[in-house]
Amino acid sequence: MPHLKFYDKEHEQFDKYRKLLVSNHDAELICRKLARHFKFQFLKVRFFGKRGKTWNMAYSAFHCLRLVNEPSILIIVHELAHLYNWEILRIRSRRRRHCKRLITTERKFIRYLEKNNYWDMAYEGEINA
């Protein structure tokens, strides 16, 4: 069970996307395509660890992500939404990082991915966390 109410709400709304996993290469392509389309700076992705065992992070000041190997679509979208909110919307308060605005940004990213049919590179997987 997630430790923040925000994650409960996120898992309810986007449960379908938690189960869609992509390879590391495809995850990096998705990150680059979203960053290019929504016009925010994104430099690199680092992959390590296993799902459910390590944390995913967005280093906003450095414009990079740290993701688990074979991440889900929701993990990618969540971490990129942090970068977008930091750079474009200027949400920099620690208290406001997990807010309604982040869910709105995630929804915007998911709509773009659905519209451009990026689900072809995803596959159903088992979620450990």
PASEBA-1860 file (N, C-alpha, C; in nm, 3 decimals):
! residues 129
1> MPHLKFYD> 0.084/-0.119/0.000/0.000/0.000/0.000/0.088/0.125/0.000 ~ 0.060/0.218/-0.088/0.142/0.339/-0.095/0.135/0.421/0.033 ~ 0.243/0.491/0.061/0.250/0.565/0.186/0.190/0.704/0.177 ~ 0.158/0.753/0.061/0.093/0.882/0.045/-0.046/0.863/-0.016 ~ -0.141/0.947/0.025/-0.274/0.941/-0.033/-0.269/0.968/-0.183 ~ -0.173/1.050/-0.222/-0.157/1.082/-0.363/-0.138/0.956/-0.446 ~ -0.053/0.865/-0.398/-0.026/0.743/-0.475/-0.149/0.653/-0.482 ~ -0.231/0.652/-0.376/-0.357/0.577/-0.382/-0.445/0.630/-0.494
9> KEHEQFDK> -0.458/0.762/-0.499/-0.541/0.826/-0.600/-0.484/0.800/-0.740 ~ -0.354/0.809/-0.751/-0.288/0.786/-0.880/-0.309/0.642/-0.926 ~ -0.295/0.546/-0.835/-0.312/0.405/-0.871/-0.456/0.375/-0.910 ~ -0.553/0.441/-0.847/-0.694/0.422/-0.885/-0.718/0.471/-1.027 ~ -0.670/0.591/-1.057/-0.698/0.651/-1.187/-0.621/0.586/-1.301 ~ -0.497/0.545/-1.276/-0.411/0.499/-1.383/-0.367/0.354/-1.365 ~ -0.451/0.270/-1.307/-0.412/0.131/-1.279/-0.375/0.055/-1.405 ~ -0.445/0.083/-1.514/-0.417/0.015/-1.641/-0.272/0.040/-1.686
17> YRKLLVSN> -0.220/0.159/-1.662/-0.087/0.196/-1.709/0.023/0.147/-1.616 ~ -0.012/0.108/-1.494/0.086/0.048/-1.403/0.127/-0.090/-1.452 ~ 0.038/-0.154/-1.526/0.064/-0.291/-1.571/0.130/-0.298/-1.708 ~ 0.139/-0.184/-1.776/0.203/-0.181/-1.908/0.351/-0.151/-1.890 ~ 0.435/-0.249/-1.917/0.579/-0.234/-1.900/0.647/-0.217/-2.035 ~ 0.760/-0.146/-2.034/0.836/-0.127/-2.158/0.983/-0.160/-2.132 ~ 1.054/-0.189/-2.238/1.198/-0.215/-2.225/1.270/-0.084/-2.194 ~ 1.394/-0.094/-2.150/1.472/0.026/-2.120/1.490/0.115/-2.242
25> HDAELICR> 1.516/0.055/-2.357/1.533/0.131/-2.479/1.405/0.207/-2.515 ~ 1.291/0.139/-2.509/1.163/0.203/-2.541/1.128/0.310/-2.438 ~ 1.164/0.288/-2.313/1.139/0.389/-2.209/1.214/0.517/-2.240 ~ 1.337/0.503/-2.284/1.416/0.622/-2.318/1.356/0.693/-2.440 ~ 1.309/0.618/-2.538/1.243/0.679/-2.654/1.118/0.756/-2.613 ~ 1.037/0.696/-2.527/0.915/0.762/-2.480/0.950/0.891/-2.406 ~ 1.051/0.887/-2.322/1.093/1.007/-2.249/1.134/1.118/-2.345 ~ 1.213/1.084/-2.444/1.259/1.184/-2.540/1.144/1.242/-2.623
33> KLARHFKF> 1.051/1.156/-2.663/0.937/1.202/-2.743/0.846/1.295/-2.662 ~ 0.820/1.260/-2.537/0.738/1.347/-2.452/0.807/1.481/-2.427 ~ 0.935/1.478/-2.397/1.010/1.602/-2.371/1.013/1.691/-2.494 ~ 1.032/1.632/-2.609/1.037/1.711/-2.732/0.899/1.772/-2.764 ~ 0.792/1.692/-2.747/0.659/1.742/-2.780/0.614/1.852/-2.683 ~ 0.639/1.833/-2.554/0.592/1.930/-2.454/0.697/2.038/-2.423 ~ 0.808/2.037/-2.496/0.908/2.142/-2.494/0.968/2.170/-2.356 ~ 1.015/2.064/-2.292/1.093/2.083/-2.169/1.223/2.005/-2.183
41> QFLKVRFF> 1.323/2.050/-2.109/1.456/1.993/-2.123/1.467/1.859/-2.052 ~ 1.523/1.763/-2.123/1.545/1.630/-2.068/1.678/1.581/-2.123 ~ 1.768/1.537/-2.035/1.901/1.498/-2.080/1.923/1.348/-2.086 ~ 1.895/1.277/-1.978/1.927/1.134/-1.979/1.842/1.056/-1.879 ~ 1.847/0.923/-1.897/1.780/0.829/-1.807/1.884/0.730/-1.759 ~ 1.882/0.700/-1.632/1.966/0.593/-1.576/1.873/0.482/-1.529 ~ 1.906/0.360/-1.565/1.826/0.243/-1.526/1.905/0.157/-1.430 ~ 1.838/0.111/-1.325/1.901/0.017/-1.232/1.795/-0.043/-1.141
49> GKRGKTWN> 1.828/-0.151/-1.077/1.741/-0.211/-0.976/1.621/-0.286/-1.032 ~ 1.538/-0.334/-0.939/1.419/-0.410/-0.973/1.295/-0.335/-0.928 ~ 1.185/-0.359/-0.999/1.058/-0.298/-0.964/1.017/-0.339/-0.823 ~ 0.974/-0.242/-0.744/0.930/-0.271/-0.609/1.041/-0.272/-0.506 ~ 1.166/-0.270/-0.550/1.280/-0.276/-0.458/1.353/-0.142/-0.447 ~ 1.347/-0.059/-0.551/1.420/0.067/-0.550/1.325/0.182/-0.585 ~ 1.367/0.302/-0.556/1.288/0.421/-0.586/1.321/0.474/-0.723 ~ 1.221/0.536/-0.783/1.239/0.611/-0.907/1.249/0.757/-0.868
57> MAYSAFHC> 1.333/0.832/-0.938/1.352/0.972/-0.901/1.367/1.059/-1.025 ~ 1.325/1.184/-1.011/1.348/1.286/-1.114/1.439/1.391/-1.051 ~ 1.556/1.408/-1.110/1.649/1.511/-1.064/1.622/1.636/-1.147 ~ 1.535/1.720/-1.095/1.487/1.835/-1.172/1.597/1.933/-1.208 ~ 1.688/1.959/-1.116/1.794/2.056/-1.142/1.888/2.008/-1.252 ~ 1.900/1.875/-1.270/1.990/1.819/-1.370/1.917/1.768/-1.494 ~ 1.783/1.774/-1.494/1.700/1.732/-1.607/1.722/1.585/-1.643 ~ 1.731/1.500/-1.542/1.749/1.357/-1.571/1.661/1.273/-1.478
65> LRLVNEPS> 1.644/1.147/-1.517/1.560/1.053/-1.443/1.641/0.933/-1.399 ~ 1.599/0.874/-1.289/1.653/0.746/-1.243/1.535/0.651/-1.234 ~ 1.533/0.549/-1.318/1.420/0.456/-1.325/1.467/0.313/-1.303 ~ 1.373/0.228/-1.262/1.402/0.085/-1.249/1.412/0.024/-1.389 ~ 1.472/-0.092/-1.398/1.477/-0.163/-1.527/1.337/-0.205/-1.567 ~ 1.307/-0.194/-1.696/1.176/-0.224/-1.752/1.064/-0.155/-1.674 ~ 1.059/-0.021/-1.677/0.958/0.052/-1.600/0.820/0.043/-1.664 ~ 0.720/0.076/-1.585/0.584/0.083/-1.639/0.563/0.220/-1.701
73> ILIIVHEL> 0.459/0.231/-1.782/0.424/0.360/-1.844/0.396/0.463/-1.735 ~ 0.328/0.423/-1.630/0.293/0.517/-1.523/0.418/0.572/-1.453 ~ 0.517/0.489/-1.431/0.641/0.536/-1.367/0.709/0.641/-1.455 ~ 0.716/0.615/-1.584/0.779/0.709/-1.676/0.704/0.842/-1.676 ~ 0.573/0.833/-1.690/0.490/0.953/-1.696/0.498/1.031/-1.564 ~ 0.496/0.962/-1.452/0.502/1.027/-1.321/0.631/1.106/-1.305 ~ 0.742/1.044/-1.335/0.871/1.111/-1.317/0.891/1.225/-1.417 ~ 0.846/1.207/-1.540/0.855/1.316/-1.637/0.763/1.432/-1.600
81> AHLYNWEI> 0.650/1.402/-1.537/0.560/1.508/-1.491/0.627/1.594/-1.385 ~ 0.711/1.533/-1.301/0.787/1.613/-1.204/0.879/1.711/-1.277 ~ 0.951/1.664/-1.379/1.040/1.752/-1.455/0.962/1.864/-1.524 ~ 0.849/1.830/-1.584/0.766/1.928/-1.654/0.715/2.034/-1.557 ~ 0.663/1.990/-1.442/0.611/2.085/-1.344/0.721/2.174/-1.289 ~ 0.841/2.120/-1.274/0.954/2.198/-1.224/0.995/2.305/-1.325 ~ 1.009/2.264/-1.451/1.064/2.356/-1.550/0.960/2.448/-1.612 ~ 0.847/2.394/-1.654/0.747/2.473/-1.726/0.652/2.545/-1.632
89> LRIRSRRR> 0.597/2.474/-1.535/0.497/2.533/-1.446/0.558/2.599/-1.322 ~ 0.687/2.580/-1.301/0.760/2.641/-1.189/0.704/2.601/-1.052 ~ 0.662/2.474/-1.038/0.618/2.422/-0.908/0.742/2.367/-0.840 ~ 0.796/2.442/-0.745/0.924/2.406/-0.685/0.915/2.381/-0.536 ~ 0.799/2.397/-0.477/0.783/2.373/-0.334/0.780/2.222/-0.307 ~ 0.846/2.178/-0.203/0.847/2.034/-0.170/0.707/1.986/-0.133 ~ 0.627/2.073/-0.073/0.492/2.033/-0.033/0.399/2.018/-0.152 ~ 0.427/2.085/-0.261/0.338/2.085/-0.376/0.381/1.991/-0.486
97> RHCKRLIT> 0.481/1.908/-0.462/0.528/1.818/-0.568/0.424/1.714/-0.605 ~ 0.355/1.657/-0.506/0.250/1.558/-0.532/0.116/1.626/-0.507 ~ 0.060/1.682/-0.614/-0.063/1.760/-0.602/-0.153/1.730/-0.722 ~ -0.266/1.798/-0.728/-0.359/1.779/-0.838/-0.295/1.816/-0.972 ~ -0.209/1.914/-0.969/-0.144/1.958/-1.092/-0.057/1.847/-1.152 ~ 0.005/1.767/-1.066/0.086/1.655/-1.116/-0.002/1.552/-1.185 ~ -0.119/1.525/-1.127/-0.213/1.429/-1.189/-0.261/1.483/-1.324 ~ -0.286/1.613/-1.330/-0.328/1.674/-1.456/-0.219/1.660/-1.562
105> TERKFIRY> -0.097/1.682/-1.523/0.015/1.668/-1.617/0.029/1.523/-1.661 ~ 0.016/1.428/-1.569/0.022/1.286/-1.605/-0.087/1.251/-1.705 ~ -0.207/1.302/-1.681/-0.319/1.274/-1.771/-0.290/1.330/-1.911 ~ -0.231/1.449/-1.916/-0.195/1.511/-2.044/-0.093/1.425/-2.119 ~ 0.008/1.376/-2.049/0.110/1.291/-2.111/0.050/1.159/-2.160 ~ -0.036/1.098/-2.080/-0.097/0.970/-2.118/-0.187/0.988/-2.240 ~ -0.261/1.100/-2.246/-0.344/1.126/-2.364/-0.259/1.137/-2.490 ~ -0.145/1.203/-2.479/-0.055/1.216/-2.594/-0.003/1.078/-2.637
113> LEKNNYWD> 0.036/0.995/-2.540/0.085/0.861/-2.573/-0.023/0.775/-2.637 ~ -0.146/0.787/-2.586/-0.257/0.710/-2.645/-0.286/0.757/-2.787 ~ -0.285/0.888/-2.806/-0.315/0.944/-2.938/-0.214/0.898/-3.042 ~ -0.088/0.887/-3.003/0.017/0.846/-3.096/0.047/0.697/-3.092 ~ -0.034/0.623/-3.019/-0.030/0.477/-3.016/0.108/0.421/-2.977 ~ 0.159/0.466/-2.863/0.286/0.413/-2.814/0.268/0.284/-2.735 ~ 0.146/0.229/-2.733/0.123/0.106/-2.658/0.178/-0.016/-2.731 ~ 0.215/-0.002/-2.857/0.268/-0.115/-2.932/0.399/-0.165/-2.871
121> MAYEGEIN> 0.475/-0.075/-2.808/0.602/-0.117/-2.749/0.588/-0.168/-2.607 ~ 0.468/-0.158/-2.549/0.446/-0.202/-2.411/0.395/-0.346/-2.406 ~ 0.417/-0.411/-2.295/0.366/-0.546/-2.275/0.314/-0.558/-2.131 ~ 0.220/-0.649/-2.112/0.161/-0.671/-1.979/0.264/-0.740/-1.890 ~ 0.277/-0.691/-1.769/0.372/-0.752/-1.675/0.315/-0.756/-1.535 ~ 0.386/-0.821/-1.448/0.343/-0.834/-1.309/0.406/-0.720/-1.227 ~ 0.322/-0.655/-1.148/0.367/-0.543/-1.065/0.401/-0.594/-0.926 ~ 0.523/-0.566/-0.880/0.564/-0.611/-0.748/0.528/-0.511/-0.639
129> A> 0.516/-0.384/-0.674/0.492/-0.282/-0.571/0.349/-0.237/-0.575
END
